[in-house]
């Protein structure tokens, strides 16, 4: 079993990706119980990309442009 400290030492992007995959897996369990087809990783990536491209930047991010 991983400890909280071990998990939080992971680099940001890989941590975000692993969280997205866990959420996708849990969503697919629910979808299975509802008789719906599973969502694919590509569908997840497409949705994430749509949101990333439509969200406004934080003020601190604008300083680095």
PDB file as gemmi writes it, atoms N, CA and C in Angstrom:
CRYST1    1.000    1.000    1.000  90.00  90.00  90.00 P 1                      
ATOM      1  N   UNK A   1       0.841  -1.174   0.000  1.00  0.00           N  
ATOM      2  CA  UNK A   1       0.000   0.000   0.000  1.00  0.00           C  
ATOM      3  C   UNK A   1       0.888   1.239   0.000  1.00  0.00           C  
ATOM      4  N   UNK A   2       0.564   2.179  -0.858  1.00  0.00           N  
ATOM      5  CA  UNK A   2       1.327   3.430  -0.940  1.00  0.00           C  
ATOM      6  C   UNK A   2       0.920   4.365   0.186  1.00  0.00           C  
ATOM      7  N   UNK A   3       1.898   5.091   0.684  1.00  0.00           N  
ATOM      8  CA  UNK A   3       1.588   6.070   1.716  1.00  0.00           C  
ATOM      9  C   UNK A   3       1.236   7.401   1.063  1.00  0.00           C  
ATOM     10  N   UNK A   4       0.610   8.233   1.816  1.00  0.00           N  
ATOM     11  CA  UNK A   4       0.235   9.567   1.342  1.00  0.00           C  
ATOM     12  C   UNK A   4       1.476  10.322   0.881  1.00  0.00           C  
ATOM     13  N   UNK A   5       2.550  10.263   1.672  1.00  0.00           N  
ATOM     14  CA  UNK A   5       3.785  10.961   1.301  1.00  0.00           C  
ATOM     15  C   UNK A   5       4.356  10.450  -0.011  1.00  0.00           C  
ATOM     16  N   UNK A   6       4.343   9.136  -0.210  1.00  0.00           N  
ATOM     17  CA  UNK A   6       4.879   8.563  -1.450  1.00  0.00           C  
ATOM     18  C   UNK A   6       4.096   9.045  -2.663  1.00  0.00           C  
ATOM     19  N   UNK A   7       2.789   9.073  -2.536  1.00  0.00           N  
ATOM     20  CA  UNK A   7       1.945   9.488  -3.660  1.00  0.00           C  
ATOM     21  C   UNK A   7       2.155  10.969  -3.978  1.00  0.00           C  
ATOM     22  N   UNK A   8       2.223  11.822  -2.970  1.00  0.00           N  
ATOM     23  CA  UNK A   8       2.345  13.257  -3.193  1.00  0.00           C  
ATOM     24  C   UNK A   8       3.737  13.672  -3.666  1.00  0.00           C  
ATOM     25  N   UNK A   9       4.702  12.773  -3.636  1.00  0.00           N  
ATOM     26  CA  UNK A   9       6.037  13.071  -4.156  1.00  0.00           C  
ATOM     27  C   UNK A   9       6.094  12.896  -5.669  1.00  0.00           C  
ATOM     28  N   UNK A  10       5.065  12.327  -6.242  1.00  0.00           N  
ATOM     29  CA  UNK A  10       5.040  12.139  -7.690  1.00  0.00           C  
ATOM     30  C   UNK A  10       4.944  13.503  -8.370  1.00  0.00           C  
ATOM     31  N   UNK A  11       5.541  13.611  -9.535  1.00  0.00           N  
ATOM     32  CA  UNK A  11       5.553  14.868 -10.278  1.00  0.00           C  
ATOM     33  C   UNK A  11       4.144  15.225 -10.746  1.00  0.00           C  
ATOM     34  N   UNK A  12       3.799  16.487 -10.727  1.00  0.00           N  
ATOM     35  CA  UNK A  12       2.460  16.992 -11.019  1.00  0.00           C  
ATOM     36  C   UNK A  12       1.727  16.372 -12.191  1.00  0.00           C  
ATOM     37  N   UNK A  13       2.257  16.421 -13.414  1.00  0.00           N  
ATOM     38  CA  UNK A  13       1.508  15.901 -14.558  1.00  0.00           C  
ATOM     39  C   UNK A  13       1.193  14.410 -14.452  1.00  0.00           C  
ATOM     40  N   UNK A  14       2.125  13.619 -13.938  1.00  0.00           N  
ATOM     41  CA  UNK A  14       1.869  12.183 -13.833  1.00  0.00           C  
ATOM     42  C   UNK A  14       0.838  11.914 -12.748  1.00  0.00           C  
ATOM     43  N   UNK A  15       0.825  12.738 -11.713  1.00  0.00           N  
ATOM     44  CA  UNK A  15      -0.173  12.605 -10.658  1.00  0.00           C  
ATOM     45  C   UNK A  15      -1.563  12.947 -11.191  1.00  0.00           C  
ATOM     46  N   UNK A  16      -1.650  14.009 -11.988  1.00  0.00           N  
ATOM     47  CA  UNK A  16      -2.937  14.405 -12.580  1.00  0.00           C  
ATOM     48  C   UNK A  16      -3.436  13.313 -13.524  1.00  0.00           C  
ATOM     49  N   UNK A  17      -2.538  12.759 -14.337  1.00  0.00           N  
ATOM     50  CA  UNK A  17      -2.939  11.700 -15.257  1.00  0.00           C  
ATOM     51  C   UNK A  17      -3.438  10.470 -14.499  1.00  0.00           C  
ATOM     52  N   UNK A  18      -2.746  10.093 -13.449  1.00  0.00           N  
ATOM     53  CA  UNK A  18      -3.170   8.910 -12.697  1.00  0.00           C  
ATOM     54  C   UNK A  18      -4.531   9.149 -12.054  1.00  0.00           C  
ATOM     55  N   UNK A  19      -4.775  10.353 -11.553  1.00  0.00           N  
ATOM     56  CA  UNK A  19      -6.076  10.675 -10.973  1.00  0.00           C  
ATOM     57  C   UNK A  19      -7.171  10.603 -12.029  1.00  0.00           C  
ATOM     58  N   UNK A  20      -6.903  11.114 -13.220  1.00  0.00           N  
ATOM     59  CA  UNK A  20      -7.892  11.062 -14.300  1.00  0.00           C  
ATOM     60  C   UNK A  20      -8.221   9.619 -14.673  1.00  0.00           C  
ATOM     61  N   UNK A  21      -7.212   8.756 -14.689  1.00  0.00           N  
ATOM     62  CA  UNK A  21      -7.442   7.351 -15.040  1.00  0.00           C  
ATOM     63  C   UNK A  21      -8.271   6.659 -13.957  1.00  0.00           C  
ATOM     64  N   UNK A  22      -7.983   6.955 -12.688  1.00  0.00           N  
ATOM     65  CA  UNK A  22      -8.769   6.375 -11.592  1.00  0.00           C  
ATOM     66  C   UNK A  22     -10.232   6.799 -11.711  1.00  0.00           C  
ATOM     67  N   UNK A  23     -10.453   8.095 -11.970  1.00  0.00           N  
ATOM     68  CA  UNK A  23     -11.828   8.596 -12.119  1.00  0.00           C  
ATOM     69  C   UNK A  23     -12.508   7.919 -13.307  1.00  0.00           C  
ATOM     70  N   UNK A  24     -11.802   7.780 -14.427  1.00  0.00           N  
ATOM     71  CA  UNK A  24     -12.357   7.108 -15.605  1.00  0.00           C  
ATOM     72  C   UNK A  24     -12.751   5.673 -15.271  1.00  0.00           C  
ATOM     73  N   UNK A  25     -11.882   4.960 -14.567  1.00  0.00           N  
ATOM     74  CA  UNK A  25     -12.190   3.575 -14.198  1.00  0.00           C  
ATOM     75  C   UNK A  25     -13.440   3.496 -13.326  1.00  0.00           C  
ATOM     76  N   UNK A  26     -13.567   4.414 -12.373  1.00  0.00           N  
ATOM     77  CA  UNK A  26     -14.742   4.423 -11.495  1.00  0.00           C  
ATOM     78  C   UNK A  26     -16.008   4.785 -12.273  1.00  0.00           C  
ATOM     79  N   UNK A  27     -15.898   5.731 -13.182  1.00  0.00           N  
ATOM     80  CA  UNK A  27     -17.044   6.093 -14.026  1.00  0.00           C  
ATOM     81  C   UNK A  27     -17.478   4.892 -14.852  1.00  0.00           C  
ATOM     82  N   UNK A  28     -16.507   4.155 -15.368  1.00  0.00           N  
ATOM     83  CA  UNK A  28     -16.845   2.991 -16.185  1.00  0.00           C  
ATOM     84  C   UNK A  28     -17.508   1.879 -15.376  1.00  0.00           C  
ATOM     85  N   UNK A  29     -17.170   1.750 -14.101  1.00  0.00           N  
ATOM     86  CA  UNK A  29     -17.872   0.789 -13.239  1.00  0.00           C  
ATOM     87  C   UNK A  29     -19.345   1.189 -13.129  1.00  0.00           C  
ATOM     88  N   UNK A  30     -19.592   2.457 -12.908  1.00  0.00           N  
ATOM     89  CA  UNK A  30     -20.974   2.955 -12.806  1.00  0.00           C  
ATOM     90  C   UNK A  30     -21.696   2.775 -14.133  1.00  0.00           C  
ATOM     91  N   UNK A  31     -21.026   3.121 -15.240  1.00  0.00           N  
ATOM     92  CA  UNK A  31     -21.642   2.983 -16.557  1.00  0.00           C  
ATOM     93  C   UNK A  31     -22.000   1.529 -16.839  1.00  0.00           C  
ATOM     94  N   UNK A  32     -21.146   0.608 -16.422  1.00  0.00           N  
ATOM     95  CA  UNK A  32     -21.416  -0.819 -16.604  1.00  0.00           C  
ATOM     96  C   UNK A  32     -22.704  -1.221 -15.888  1.00  0.00           C  
ATOM     97  N   UNK A  33     -22.876  -0.735 -14.654  1.00  0.00           N  
ATOM     98  CA  UNK A  33     -24.087  -1.052 -13.890  1.00  0.00           C  
ATOM     99  C   UNK A  33     -25.335  -0.423 -14.504  1.00  0.00           C  
ATOM    100  N   UNK A  34     -25.161   0.643 -15.262  1.00  0.00           N  
ATOM    101  CA  UNK A  34     -26.290   1.300 -15.923  1.00  0.00           C  
ATOM    102  C   UNK A  34     -26.539   0.754 -17.325  1.00  0.00           C  
ATOM    103  N   UNK A  35     -25.713  -0.199 -17.735  1.00  0.00           N  
ATOM    104  CA  UNK A  35     -25.869  -0.786 -19.063  1.00  0.00           C  
ATOM    105  C   UNK A  35     -25.342   0.095 -20.183  1.00  0.00           C  
ATOM    106  N   UNK A  36     -24.449   1.011 -19.849  1.00  0.00           N  
ATOM    107  CA  UNK A  36     -23.880   1.921 -20.840  1.00  0.00           C  
ATOM    108  C   UNK A  36     -22.484   1.449 -21.234  1.00  0.00           C  
ATOM    109  N   UNK A  37     -22.040   1.794 -22.433  1.00  0.00           N  
ATOM    110  CA  UNK A  37     -20.689   1.403 -22.845  1.00  0.00           C  
ATOM    111  C   UNK A  37     -19.640   2.196 -22.065  1.00  0.00           C  
ATOM    112  N   UNK A  38     -18.466   1.630 -21.881  1.00  0.00           N  
ATOM    113  CA  UNK A  38     -17.415   2.354 -21.162  1.00  0.00           C  
ATOM    114  C   UNK A  38     -16.881   3.519 -21.979  1.00  0.00           C  
ATOM    115  N   UNK A  39     -16.375   4.512 -21.288  1.00  0.00           N  
ATOM    116  CA  UNK A  39     -15.674   5.625 -21.931  1.00  0.00           C  
ATOM    117  C   UNK A  39     -14.230   5.190 -22.150  1.00  0.00           C  
ATOM    118  N   UNK A  40     -13.647   5.624 -23.240  1.00  0.00           N  
ATOM    119  CA  UNK A  40     -12.265   5.264 -23.544  1.00  0.00           C  
ATOM    120  C   UNK A  40     -11.313   6.336 -23.014  1.00  0.00           C  
ATOM    121  N   UNK A  41     -10.042   5.984 -22.936  1.00  0.00           N  
ATOM    122  CA  UNK A  41      -9.043   6.971 -22.527  1.00  0.00           C  
ATOM    123  C   UNK A  41      -8.984   8.111 -23.531  1.00  0.00           C  
ATOM    124  N   UNK A  42      -9.191   7.802 -24.812  1.00  0.00           N  
ATOM    125  CA  UNK A  42      -9.168   8.864 -25.818  1.00  0.00           C  
ATOM    126  C   UNK A  42     -10.325   9.834 -25.617  1.00  0.00           C  
ATOM    127  N   UNK A  43     -11.505   9.326 -25.265  1.00  0.00           N  
ATOM    128  CA  UNK A  43     -12.632  10.212 -24.977  1.00  0.00           C  
ATOM    129  C   UNK A  43     -12.314  11.107 -23.782  1.00  0.00           C  
ATOM    130  N   UNK A  44     -11.681  10.532 -22.777  1.00  0.00           N  
ATOM    131  CA  UNK A  44     -11.285  11.304 -21.605  1.00  0.00           C  
ATOM    132  C   UNK A  44     -10.295  12.404 -21.998  1.00  0.00           C  
ATOM    133  N   UNK A  45      -9.283  12.043 -22.781  1.00  0.00           N  
ATOM    134  CA  UNK A  45      -8.286  13.022 -23.209  1.00  0.00           C  
ATOM    135  C   UNK A  45      -8.916  14.137 -24.043  1.00  0.00           C  
ATOM    136  N   UNK A  46      -9.838  13.763 -24.930  1.00  0.00           N  
ATOM    137  CA  UNK A  46     -10.521  14.771 -25.752  1.00  0.00           C  
ATOM    138  C   UNK A  46     -11.312  15.744 -24.879  1.00  0.00           C  
ATOM    139  N   UNK A  47     -12.023  15.215 -23.883  1.00  0.00           N  
ATOM    140  CA  UNK A  47     -12.803  16.079 -22.990  1.00  0.00           C  
ATOM    141  C   UNK A  47     -11.889  16.975 -22.154  1.00  0.00           C  
ATOM    142  N   UNK A  48     -10.793  16.396 -21.663  1.00  0.00           N  
ATOM    143  CA  UNK A  48      -9.849  17.201 -20.889  1.00  0.00           C  
ATOM    144  C   UNK A  48      -9.276  18.318 -21.745  1.00  0.00           C  
ATOM    145  N   UNK A  49      -8.928  18.008 -22.983  1.00  0.00           N  
ATOM    146  CA  UNK A  49      -8.373  19.009 -23.893  1.00  0.00           C  
ATOM    147  C   UNK A  49      -9.380  20.127 -24.159  1.00  0.00           C  
ATOM    148  N   UNK A  50     -10.634  19.764 -24.361  1.00  0.00           N  
ATOM    149  CA  UNK A  50     -11.668  20.775 -24.581  1.00  0.00           C  
ATOM    150  C   UNK A  50     -11.765  21.735 -23.399  1.00  0.00           C  
ATOM    151  N   UNK A  51     -11.717  21.185 -22.204  1.00  0.00           N  
ATOM    152  CA  UNK A  51     -11.836  22.036 -21.016  1.00  0.00           C  
ATOM    153  C   UNK A  51     -10.576  22.863 -20.793  1.00  0.00           C  
ATOM    154  N   UNK A  52      -9.417  22.268 -20.963  1.00  0.00           N  
ATOM    155  CA  UNK A  52      -8.159  23.004 -20.779  1.00  0.00           C  
ATOM    156  C   UNK A  52      -8.098  24.187 -21.736  1.00  0.00           C  
ATOM    157  N   UNK A  53      -8.543  23.974 -22.968  1.00  0.00           N  
ATOM    158  CA  UNK A  53      -8.490  25.041 -23.963  1.00  0.00           C  
ATOM    159  C   UNK A  53      -9.545  26.110 -23.763  1.00  0.00           C  
ATOM    160  N   UNK A  54     -10.579  25.831 -22.976  1.00  0.00           N  
ATOM    161  CA  UNK A  54     -11.645  26.814 -22.797  1.00  0.00           C  
ATOM    162  C   UNK A  54     -11.587  27.524 -21.440  1.00  0.00           C  
ATOM    163  N   UNK A  55     -10.780  27.026 -20.517  1.00  0.00           N  
ATOM    164  CA  UNK A  55     -10.703  27.658 -19.203  1.00  0.00           C  
ATOM    165  C   UNK A  55      -9.774  28.868 -19.242  1.00  0.00           C  
ATOM    166  N   UNK A  56     -10.135  29.922 -18.516  1.00  0.00           N  
ATOM    167  CA  UNK A  56      -9.248  31.096 -18.477  1.00  0.00           C  
ATOM    168  C   UNK A  56      -7.991  30.778 -17.667  1.00  0.00           C  
ATOM    169  N   UNK A  57      -6.898  31.442 -18.027  1.00  0.00           N  
ATOM    170  CA  UNK A  57      -5.650  31.279 -17.282  1.00  0.00           C  
ATOM    171  C   UNK A  57      -5.780  31.940 -15.914  1.00  0.00           C  
ATOM    172  N   UNK A  58      -5.073  31.395 -14.943  1.00  0.00           N  
ATOM    173  CA  UNK A  58      -4.957  32.047 -13.644  1.00  0.00           C  
ATOM    174  C   UNK A  58      -4.034  33.251 -13.808  1.00  0.00           C  
ATOM    175  N   UNK A  59      -4.195  34.252 -12.955  1.00  0.00           N  
ATOM    176  CA  UNK A  59      -3.368  35.456 -13.052  1.00  0.00           C  
ATOM    177  C   UNK A  59      -1.884  35.127 -13.011  1.00  0.00           C  
ATOM    178  N   UNK A  60      -1.480  34.205 -12.142  1.00  0.00           N  
ATOM    179  CA  UNK A  60      -0.060  33.887 -12.011  1.00  0.00           C  
ATOM    180  C   UNK A  60       0.481  33.215 -13.273  1.00  0.00           C  
ATOM    181  N   UNK A  61      -0.381  32.617 -14.057  1.00  0.00           N  
ATOM    182  CA  UNK A  61       0.061  31.970 -15.306  1.00  0.00           C  
ATOM    183  C   UNK A  61       0.334  33.010 -16.380  1.00  0.00           C  
ATOM    184  N   UNK A  62      -0.357  34.109 -16.344  1.00  0.00           N  
ATOM    185  CA  UNK A  62      -0.191  35.160 -17.355  1.00  0.00           C  
ATOM    186  C   UNK A  62       1.165  35.839 -17.256  1.00  0.00           C  
ATOM    187  N   UNK A  63       1.768  35.805 -16.082  1.00  0.00           N  
ATOM    188  CA  UNK A  63       3.064  36.435 -15.881  1.00  0.00           C  
ATOM    189  C   UNK A  63       4.161  35.738 -16.673  1.00  0.00           C  
ATOM    190  N   UNK A  64       3.954  34.473 -17.018  1.00  0.00           N  
ATOM    191  CA  UNK A  64       4.986  33.683 -17.696  1.00  0.00           C  
ATOM    192  C   UNK A  64       4.823  33.650 -19.210  1.00  0.00           C  
ATOM    193  N   UNK A  65       3.889  34.425 -19.737  1.00  0.00           N  
ATOM    194  CA  UNK A  65       3.674  34.444 -21.187  1.00  0.00           C  
ATOM    195  C   UNK A  65       4.594  35.397 -21.883  1.00  0.00           C  
TER     196      UNK A  65                                                      
END                                                                             
